[in-house]
């Protein structure tokens, strides 16, 4: 009975060690994805700002100023 209990305990310890390793690997994946997401969000914000600025410049250039402003 003691050997059976020792084998079960050994299997459980092995499973726990495997789960801990998987947890650490998944945690690293999540950390890398968070970094990538922050970079993508920053790039998207820069692009949105550029498009907004370009669009405002286009609107300003197509609207003629009234004669009393010239």
Backbone as JSON, one array per atom type, in Angstrom:
{
  "sequence": "XXXXXXXXXXXXXXXXXXXXXXXXXXXXXXXXXXXXXXXXXXXXXXXXXXXXXXXXXXXXXXXXXXXXXX",
  "N": [[0.82, -1.2, 0.0], [1.96, 1.22, 0.72], [3.81, 1.65, -1.32], [2.12, 2.02, -3.51], [0.79, 4.33, -2.75], [2.99, 6.07, -2.65], [3.69, 6.07, -5.38], [1.42, 7.25, -6.49], [1.58, 9.76, -5.29], [3.99, 10.62, -6.38], [3.27, 10.77, -9.09], [1.34, 12.8, -8.93], [2.93, 14.94, -8.05], [4.56, 15.18, -10.26], [2.69, 15.94, -12.21], [1.88, 18.41, -11.15], [4.29, 19.83, -11.3], [4.56, 19.91, -14.08], [2.3, 21.41, -14.76], [2.97, 23.83, -13.53], [5.19, 24.58, -15.09], [3.94, 24.89, -17.59], [2.23, 26.98, -16.94], [4.07, 29.07, -16.47], [5.17, 29.31, -19.06], [2.9, 30.09, -20.54], [2.37, 32.47, -19.25], [4.58, 33.99, -20.05], [4.01, 34.18, -22.78], [1.7, 35.74, -22.7], [2.74, 38.1, -21.61], [4.46, 38.91, -23.7], [2.54, 39.29, -25.71], [1.1, 41.41, -24.64], [3.02, 43.43, -24.74], [3.31, 43.64, -27.52], [0.74, 44.44, -28.18], [0.61, 46.97, -26.94], [2.51, 48.33, -28.5], [1.25, 48.2, -31.02], [-1.06, 49.67, -30.47], [0.06, 52.19, -29.95], [1.18, 52.74, -32.47], [-1.15, 52.79, -34.0], [-2.45, 55.0, -32.88], [-0.65, 57.04, -33.59], [-0.94, 56.91, -36.37], [-3.65, 57.59, -36.61], [-3.58, 60.2, -35.64], [-1.96, 61.38, -37.61], [-3.57, 61.06, -39.9], [-5.76, 62.59, -39.14], [-4.59, 65.14, -38.91], [-3.73, 65.52, -41.55], [-6.19, 65.48, -42.86], [-7.44, 67.72, -41.73], [-5.71, 69.72, -42.68], [-6.19, 69.44, -45.42], [-8.89, 70.19, -45.56], [-8.72, 72.83, -44.69], [-7.2, 73.89, -46.77], [-8.93, 73.71, -48.94], [-11.05, 75.31, -48.35], [-11.95, 78.45, -49.16], [-10.71, 81.6, -48.08], [-12.59, 84.25, -46.75], [-12.92, 87.41, -48.52], [-12.3, 89.66, -46.88], [-10.46, 88.66, -45.09], [-8.13, 88.35, -46.42]],
  "CA": [[0.0, 0.0, 0.0], [2.83, 2.39, 0.78], [4.39, 1.88, -2.66], [1.06, 2.57, -4.36], [0.61, 5.72, -2.32], [4.18, 6.81, -3.09], [3.59, 6.23, -6.83], [0.38, 8.25, -6.75], [2.13, 11.04, -4.88], [5.0, 10.98, -7.38], [2.54, 11.19, -10.3], [0.74, 14.11, -8.66], [4.0, 15.93, -8.05], [4.98, 15.34, -11.65], [1.64, 16.73, -12.88], [1.95, 19.78, -10.64], [5.48, 20.45, -11.89], [4.24, 20.15, -15.49], [1.36, 22.54, -14.8], [3.72, 25.04, -13.21], [5.98, 24.93, -16.27], [3.01, 25.4, -18.6], [1.77, 28.28, -16.46], [5.14, 30.04, -16.73], [5.26, 29.51, -20.51], [1.74, 30.87, -20.96], [2.56, 33.8, -18.7], [5.52, 34.68, -20.94], [3.29, 34.48, -24.02], [0.8, 36.86, -22.41], [3.57, 39.29, -21.45], [4.89, 39.32, -25.04], [1.37, 39.8, -26.43], [0.79, 42.72, -24.08], [4.0, 44.36, -25.31], [2.94, 43.83, -28.93], [-0.51, 45.21, -28.21], [0.94, 48.36, -26.63], [3.16, 48.9, -29.68], [0.24, 48.37, -32.06], [-1.93, 50.78, -30.08], [0.81, 53.43, -30.15], [1.24, 52.96, -33.92], [-2.5, 53.15, -34.46], [-2.7, 56.37, -32.44], [0.14, 57.92, -34.44], [-1.59, 56.94, -37.69], [-4.89, 58.34, -36.49], [-3.2, 61.61, -35.53], [-1.49, 61.81, -38.92], [-4.73, 61.17, -40.79], [-6.55, 63.74, -38.69], [-3.86, 66.36, -39.29], [-3.78, 65.62, -43.01], [-7.56, 65.82, -43.25], [-7.67, 69.13, -41.36], [-4.96, 70.54, -43.64], [-6.91, 69.39, -46.7], [-10.12, 70.99, -45.42], [-8.32, 74.24, -44.62], [-6.71, 74.34, -48.07], [-10.01, 73.76, -49.92], [-11.98, 76.38, -47.97], [-11.41, 79.77, -49.5], [-10.9, 82.6, -47.04], [-13.39, 85.42, -47.21], [-12.05, 88.5, -49.03], [-11.83, 90.59, -45.86], [-9.37, 88.02, -44.35], [-6.93, 88.28, -47.25]],
  "C": [[0.86, 1.26, 0.0], [3.45, 2.69, -0.58], [3.34, 2.48, -3.59], [0.82, 4.04, -4.02], [1.79, 6.59, -2.76], [4.15, 7.06, -4.59], [2.55, 7.29, -7.18], [0.89, 9.65, -6.42], [3.17, 11.53, -5.89], [4.34, 11.46, -8.67], [1.92, 12.57, -10.1], [1.79, 15.21, -8.66], [4.5, 16.21, -9.46], [3.97, 16.2, -12.42], [1.68, 18.19, -12.43], [3.15, 20.51, -11.24], [5.23, 20.79, -13.36], [3.29, 21.35, -15.62], [2.05, 23.86, -14.47], [4.56, 25.51, -14.39], [5.09, 25.52, -17.36], [2.51, 26.78, -18.22], [2.81, 29.35, -16.76], [5.28, 30.34, -18.22], [4.11, 30.37, -21.0], [1.84, 32.31, -20.45], [3.51, 34.6, -19.58], [4.86, 35.06, -22.26], [2.39, 35.7, -23.81], [1.59, 38.16, -22.26], [4.02, 39.81, -22.82], [3.71, 39.89, -25.84], [0.98, 41.18, -25.92], [1.74, 43.77, -24.62], [3.65, 44.67, -26.76], [1.69, 44.69, -29.04], [-0.25, 46.68, -27.91], [1.6, 49.04, -27.83], [2.15, 49.16, -30.79], [-0.69, 49.53, -31.74], [-1.24, 52.12, -30.29], [0.91, 53.76, -31.64], [-0.1, 53.41, -34.47], [-2.82, 54.59, -34.08], [-1.92, 57.37, -33.29], [-0.48, 58.04, -35.83], [-2.87, 57.76, -37.66], [-4.6, 59.84, -36.4], [-2.74, 62.16, -36.87], [-2.65, 62.0, -39.89], [-5.57, 62.38, -40.41], [-5.9, 65.05, -39.11], [-3.93, 66.58, -40.8], [-5.17, 66.05, -43.47], [-7.88, 67.27, -42.9], [-6.94, 70.07, -42.31], [-5.66, 70.58, -44.99], [-8.16, 70.26, -46.65], [-9.77, 72.48, -45.42], [-7.89, 74.75, -46.0], [-7.83, 74.45, -49.11], [-11.04, 74.84, -49.58], [-11.33, 77.72, -48.25], [-11.69, 80.74, -48.36], [-11.76, 83.72, -47.6], [-12.46, 86.57, -47.61], [-11.53, 89.42, -47.92], [-10.74, 89.98, -44.97], [-8.08, 88.03, -45.15], [-6.2, 89.58, -47.31]]
}
